[in-house]
């Protein structure tokens, strides 16, 4: 697959962890396959991964665990 930015380097498939939001709450999805351009860093999500995200965010998939973390807002650090 080619980079959407026109880079000559082929995209590389990686497994990543991404944070999405559902009803204002964060949802962490791990082991998500993402195509990444090694030259510019542009990411694209392949259709099977996009379908997985859709199923998770629509509540069709039950979570495998619970994730909690501290939240920091940039505006509060000034």
C-alpha positions in Angstrom: 0.0 0.0 0.0 1.2 3.5 -0.8 1.4 6.5 1.5 -1.5 8.9 1.0 1.0 11.8 1.1 2.8 10.4 -1.9 6.0 9.1 -0.2 7.8 6.5 -2.2 8.2 4.2 0.7 5.5 1.4 1.2 3.5 1.5 4.3 4.4 -0.8 7.2 1.8 -2.6 9.2 2.1 -2.2 13.0 0.0 -3.2 16.0 -0.7 -0.1 18.1 -2.8 1.0 21.1 -5.3 3.8 20.3 -7.6 5.8 22.4 -11.1 6.6 21.1 -14.1 8.2 22.9 -17.6 6.8 23.3 -20.2 8.9 25.1 -17.5 11.2 26.4 -15.6 8.3 28.0 -12.2 7.0 26.7 -12.0 3.6 25.2 -8.6 2.0 24.7 -8.2 -0.5 21.9 -4.9 -2.5 21.9 -3.4 -4.7 19.2 -5.0 -2.6 16.5 -3.4 -3.0 13.1 -2.5 0.3 11.5 -0.5 1.1 8.3 2.2 3.6 8.9 4.5 5.4 6.5 8.1 5.0 7.7 9.0 8.2 5.9 6.4 10.8 7.1 4.5 8.9 9.8 1.1 9.1 8.1 -1.2 6.5 9.5 -4.1 4.7 7.7 -6.5 2.2 9.2 -7.2 -0.9 7.1 -10.9 -1.9 6.7 -10.8 -4.9 9.0 -9.4 -2.6 11.8 -12.0 0.1 11.1 -14.7 -2.6 11.4 -13.3 -3.7 14.7 -13.3 -0.1 15.9 -16.9 0.4 14.8 -18.0 -2.8 16.6 -16.2 -1.8 19.8 -17.5 1.8 19.8 -21.1 0.7 19.1 -21.0 -1.7 22.0 -21.1 -5.0 20.0 -17.9 -6.2 21.7 -17.5 -6.6 25.5 -14.3 -5.1 27.0 -11.6 -7.5 28.1 -10.6 -5.4 31.1 -10.7 -2.0 32.7 -8.2 0.9 32.1 -7.8 3.9 34.4 -5.2 6.6 34.2 -4.5 10.1 35.4 -5.8 12.9 33.2 -3.7 16.0 32.5 -4.9 19.1 30.7 -2.3 21.2 29.0 -4.2 24.4 29.9 -3.8 23.5 33.6 0.0 23.4 33.4 0.6 27.1 32.7 
